[in-house]
Structure formats: C-alpha cells, structure tokens
Amino acid sequence: MALLNVSFSSKLTPKPPLSLPKPHPLTPTFLSSLPPNPSSKPPLLSPRIGGKGGLSRPSLFLALLRRSCTCIQGPYGSEVTRGQDLSGKDFSGKSLIKQDFKTSILRQANFKGAKLLGASFFDSDLTGADLSDADLRGADFSLANVTKANLSNANLEGALATGNTSFKGSTITGADFTDVPLRDDQREYLCKIADGVNPTTGNATRETLLCEYIRLLNRIDLLHFGLMRDDDRTFCMDGGFEIPLAATELSNYDYP
C-alpha cells in the first residue's frame, strides 16, 4: 500500500514556480527585450576602408573631394589663380599651359620665360608685368590691361587682344604678334615703337604687326582725301592693281 502511494505521488505534476513581476515599460530591461524595429534607421557608423588602420568613410570622402578640387583649379598645383590678387608673384620659367588668370590682379608679376600657351588673362591687370621670353601662343588678353609691361621676345602668335586691351607704354622689342587681332588704334600705336626680331620664330616685330601694310593704307587714305598731289604720286604694280605710294614730302607726316 505504501509503495502504491509513492508511485502515485511521483506522477503528480510539479507546481509552477512563482512568476516574476513584469518589467515596467520604461525600464532598460524592458527596452532591451523588445525586438528590433525594421523601420528604424541604424546608427551612423564609420567603418574603416581596408581594415584596421584604414581611412574611415568620411575621411575618404574628404580626401577625394580635395583631390577633385585640385584637378579643377588648374595646372599650377592646387593654387587658385582666377580672380586673385597676385601682384609681384614669381611665375618665371613655370609651365602654365591653359592656366586661368581671368580678372586677376597681376601687377609687376614675373612671367619671364613661362609657358603660357592658351592661358587666359581675360579682363586681368598686367600693369608692369614681365612677360619677356614667354610663350603666349593662343593666350587670351581680351579686355586686359597690359600697359607698361615687358613683352620683349615674347611669342604672342594667335593670341586674342579684342575689346579694350591696352599695350600703352609696353616694351615690344622682338615680340611676335602674328595673327593677333588688334584694334586699328592699338596696331598703329605699336607700329610706332616696334623693332627687333623674335629669336624663336625669326619674325620681325614690324612684319608681324603688318606695319607696312597699315602705312600703305594710310597713304591711300591721304590720296583719297586729296592730301597728296597728283604730280607727287608714283605707282607700283601689285597683282595687277595700281597702289599709290607716298610723295617725298609726306615722309615726315605724323600718322595717327
């Protein structure tokens, strides 16, 4: 009988343990037990590129940004040369191909012997700048102030000088102005001071400025307005057309 009682009691289900109180909704225990919300954004992390010791993503982004800015700013390193005050700065002998100097102040700047092919000096101030022996082929001097500059032996072949570009007071001995579109008043002014031969191209400065052609046109104008007497005229043949030459007494005429 006693054995039966023991066997019966062993089959009884154990009582459940006492239940613990549920955590309050605002307690850390309750918050940590919640499942993650798929709609919530994960915290911002900065994993490193290339493993331990590599660049973080923000650092990599800044590095790429700096590199891109350097490429945009031009061939002269990472320095911006557009719209800057670069008075007296030394660019002598440097390679500045297609460099952008638009609207910059370049007073007394030194460009001696610099390679400035296709560079832009649009609306810049080059007063007193040294551009001697510089390669300025295809450079843009439109609206630029090039007064009192040194252009000795500079090669300006194919450069632009449109608008109110001024070369007043500049030294142009040996400069090459081949195919430079100058205003008539600027060309006539430069022809008064032009001399020398460019050592690189071998062209005489007066020839590149078409000075004799301009002088001839002025003489034709004098004849047209009756400032030259018929008996003082002489003629030469040029392609079948008669071109009047100036009379002897007009050699001292002060052409504009």
C-alpha positions as CSV (number, residue, x, y, z in Angstrom):
1,M,0.0,0.0,0.0
2,A,2.8,2.3,0.9
3,L,4.5,1.5,-2.4
4,L,1.4,2.4,-4.3
5,N,1.2,5.8,-2.6
6,V,4.7,6.6,-3.6
7,S,4.2,5.6,-7.2
8,F,1.1,7.7,-7.4
9,S,2.7,10.8,-5.9
10,S,5.6,10.7,-8.4
11,K,3.2,11.1,-11.3
12,L,1.8,14.4,-9.9
13,T,2.7,17.4,-12.0
14,P,5.1,19.8,-10.2
15,K,3.7,23.2,-9.2
16,P,4.9,26.1,-11.5
17,P,7.5,28.4,-9.9
18,L,6.4,31.7,-8.6
19,S,6.1,34.2,-11.5
20,L,8.4,37.3,-11.5
21,P,6.8,40.7,-11.9
22,K,6.7,42.1,-15.4
23,P,9.3,44.9,-16.1
24,H,8.0,48.4,-16.3
25,P,7.8,49.7,-19.9
26,L,10.3,52.4,-19.3
27,T,13.0,50.2,-17.6
28,P,16.1,49.3,-19.5
29,T,15.3,45.6,-19.1
30,F,12.0,46.0,-20.9
31,L,13.6,48.1,-23.7
32,S,16.4,45.6,-24.3
33,S,13.9,42.8,-24.5
34,L,12.0,44.4,-27.4
35,P,12.6,43.1,-30.9
36,P,14.3,45.4,-33.4
37,N,12.1,47.8,-35.3
38,P,12.7,47.2,-39.1
39,S,11.6,50.8,-39.9
40,S,14.1,52.4,-37.6
41,K,17.4,53.7,-39.1
42,P,20.6,52.0,-37.9
43,P,23.1,54.2,-36.1
44,L,25.7,56.0,-38.2
45,L,28.8,54.0,-38.3
46,S,32.2,54.9,-39.8
47,P,33.7,51.6,-40.9
48,R,37.2,51.8,-42.0
49,I,38.2,51.1,-45.5
50,G,40.9,48.5,-45.8
51,G,40.6,47.0,-42.4
52,K,42.2,48.2,-39.2
53,G,44.2,51.3,-39.6
54,G,42.5,52.3,-42.9
55,L,40.6,55.5,-43.7
56,S,37.1,56.0,-42.4
57,R,34.4,56.7,-44.9
58,P,34.2,60.5,-44.0
59,S,38.0,60.7,-44.3
60,L,38.0,59.0,-47.6
61,F,35.2,61.3,-48.9
62,L,37.2,64.4,-47.8
63,A,40.4,63.1,-49.4
64,L,38.5,62.5,-52.7
65,L,37.0,66.0,-52.5
66,R,40.3,67.6,-52.0
67,R,41.8,65.7,-54.9
68,S,38.9,66.7,-57.2
69,C,39.2,70.4,-56.2
70,T,42.9,70.2,-57.1
71,C,42.2,69.0,-60.5
72,I,39.6,71.7,-61.2
73,Q,41.8,74.6,-60.0
74,G,44.3,74.3,-62.8
75,P,47.8,73.0,-63.7
76,Y,49.6,75.3,-61.3
77,G,49.4,72.9,-58.4
78,S,46.3,73.4,-56.2
79,E,46.5,77.2,-56.1
80,V,43.6,79.2,-57.5
81,T,44.8,81.9,-59.9
82,R,41.4,83.2,-61.1
83,G,40.1,86.4,-59.6
84,Q,43.1,86.7,-57.2
85,D,45.5,89.5,-56.3
86,L,48.8,88.0,-57.4
87,S,50.7,91.3,-57.7
88,G,54.5,90.7,-57.7
89,K,54.2,86.9,-57.7
90,D,57.0,85.0,-59.4
91,F,55.8,82.6,-62.2
92,S,59.1,82.8,-64.1
93,G,60.0,79.7,-66.1
94,K,56.9,77.8,-65.0
95,S,54.7,75.7,-67.2
96,L,51.3,77.3,-67.0
97,I,49.6,75.9,-70.1
98,K,45.9,76.9,-70.2
99,Q,46.1,78.5,-66.8
100,D,43.2,80.6,-65.8
101,F,44.1,84.2,-64.7
102,K,40.8,85.7,-65.5
103,T,40.1,89.0,-63.7
104,S,43.2,88.6,-61.6
105,I,45.5,91.5,-60.5
106,L,49.0,90.7,-61.8
107,R,50.8,94.0,-61.4
108,Q,54.6,93.6,-61.6
109,A,54.1,89.8,-61.7
110,N,57.1,87.9,-63.2
111,F,56.2,85.6,-66.2
112,K,59.7,85.7,-67.7
113,G,60.3,82.6,-69.9
114,A,57.0,81.0,-68.7
115,K,55.0,78.6,-70.9
116,L,51.5,80.2,-71.1
117,L,50.1,78.6,-74.2
118,G,46.3,79.1,-74.2
119,A,46.4,80.8,-70.8
120,S,43.6,83.3,-70.1
121,F,44.3,86.8,-68.9
122,F,40.7,88.0,-69.7
123,D,40.0,91.3,-68.0
124,S,43.1,91.0,-65.9
125,D,45.5,93.7,-64.8
126,L,49.1,93.1,-66.1
127,T,50.4,96.6,-65.5
128,G,54.2,96.4,-65.3
129,A,54.3,92.6,-65.6
130,D,57.4,90.9,-67.0
131,L,56.3,88.7,-70.0
132,S,59.6,88.7,-71.7
133,D,60.7,85.5,-73.5
134,A,57.3,84.0,-72.6
135,D,55.4,81.6,-74.8
136,L,52.0,83.3,-75.1
137,R,50.7,81.5,-78.2
138,G,46.9,81.4,-78.2
139,A,46.7,83.3,-74.9
140,D,43.6,85.5,-74.3
141,F,44.3,89.1,-73.5
142,S,40.8,90.3,-74.2
143,L,39.9,93.4,-72.1
144,A,43.2,93.1,-70.3
145,N,45.4,96.0,-69.1
146,V,48.9,95.3,-70.5
147,T,50.3,98.8,-70.0
148,K,54.0,99.3,-69.2
149,A,54.5,95.5,-69.5
150,N,57.7,93.9,-70.8
151,L,56.9,91.8,-73.9
152,S,60.5,91.6,-75.2
153,N,61.0,88.5,-77.3
154,A,57.6,87.1,-76.3
155,N,55.7,84.9,-78.8
156,L,52.1,86.0,-79.0
157,E,51.2,84.1,-82.2
158,G,47.5,83.6,-82.4
159,A,46.7,85.4,-79.1
160,L,43.5,87.3,-78.6
161,A,43.5,91.0,-77.9
162,T,40.0,92.1,-78.5
163,G,37.9,94.7,-76.7
164,N,39.7,97.5,-74.8
165,T,43.0,95.7,-74.5
166,S,45.8,98.3,-74.0
167,F,49.5,97.9,-74.6
168,K,50.3,101.5,-74.0
169,G,53.8,102.1,-72.6
170,S,54.9,98.4,-73.1
171,T,58.2,97.2,-74.5
172,I,57.7,95.0,-77.5
173,T,61.2,94.6,-78.9
174,G,61.4,91.3,-80.6
175,A,57.8,90.3,-79.8
176,D,55.9,88.2,-82.4
177,F,52.3,89.4,-83.0
178,T,51.5,87.1,-85.9
179,D,47.7,86.7,-86.3
180,V,46.9,88.8,-83.3
181,P,43.6,90.6,-83.9
182,L,44.4,94.1,-82.7
183,R,42.3,97.2,-82.9
184,D,43.4,99.7,-85.5
185,D,44.5,102.3,-83.0
186,Q,46.5,99.7,-81.0
187,R,48.2,98.4,-84.1
188,E,49.2,101.8,-85.2
189,Y,50.4,102.7,-81.8
190,L,52.5,99.5,-81.6
191,C,53.9,100.1,-85.0
192,K,55.5,103.4,-83.8
193,I,57.6,101.6,-81.2
194,A,58.0,98.2,-82.9
195,D,61.5,96.9,-83.6
196,G,63.7,93.8,-83.3
197,V,63.3,90.2,-84.4
198,N,61.9,87.4,-82.3
199,P,64.7,84.9,-81.5
200,T,62.3,81.9,-81.6
201,T,60.3,82.5,-84.7
202,G,62.8,84.6,-86.6
203,N,60.0,87.1,-87.5
204,A,60.5,90.8,-87.3
205,T,58.1,92.6,-85.0
206,R,57.0,95.2,-87.5
207,E,56.2,92.5,-90.1
208,T,54.1,90.5,-87.6
209,L,52.2,93.8,-86.9
210,L,51.7,94.4,-90.6
211,C,53.0,97.9,-90.1
212,E,54.0,98.5,-93.7
213,Y,50.5,97.4,-94.8
214,I,48.9,99.8,-92.4
215,R,51.2,102.6,-93.5
216,L,50.3,101.9,-97.1
217,L,46.6,102.1,-96.3
218,N,47.1,105.4,-94.6
219,R,48.8,106.8,-97.7
220,I,45.9,105.6,-99.8
221,D,43.5,107.5,-97.5
222,L,45.7,110.6,-97.9
223,L,45.3,110.3,-101.7
224,H,41.6,109.7,-101.4
225,F,41.0,112.8,-99.3
226,G,43.2,115.0,-101.6
227,L,46.1,115.4,-99.2
228,M,48.5,114.2,-101.9
229,R,49.1,116.0,-105.2
230,D,48.8,114.0,-108.4
231,D,52.2,115.1,-109.6
232,D,53.8,113.7,-106.4
233,R,52.3,110.3,-106.8
234,T,54.2,107.2,-108.0
235,F,52.7,103.8,-108.7
236,C,53.8,100.2,-108.4
237,M,52.1,97.1,-109.7
238,D,50.8,94.5,-107.2
239,G,48.7,91.7,-108.6
240,G,47.6,93.9,-111.5
241,F,46.3,96.7,-109.3
242,E,47.9,100.2,-109.1
243,I,48.8,101.2,-105.5
244,P,49.8,104.8,-104.9
245,L,52.9,105.4,-102.9
246,A,53.5,108.5,-100.7
247,A,55.2,111.6,-102.0
248,T,58.6,112.6,-100.7
249,E,57.3,115.5,-98.6
250,L,54.9,113.1,-96.8
251,S,57.7,111.1,-95.3
252,N,57.6,113.2,-92.2
253,Y,53.9,113.1,-91.9
254,D,52.8,112.1,-88.3
255,Y,50.5,109.2,-89.0
256,P,47.8,108.6,-86.3
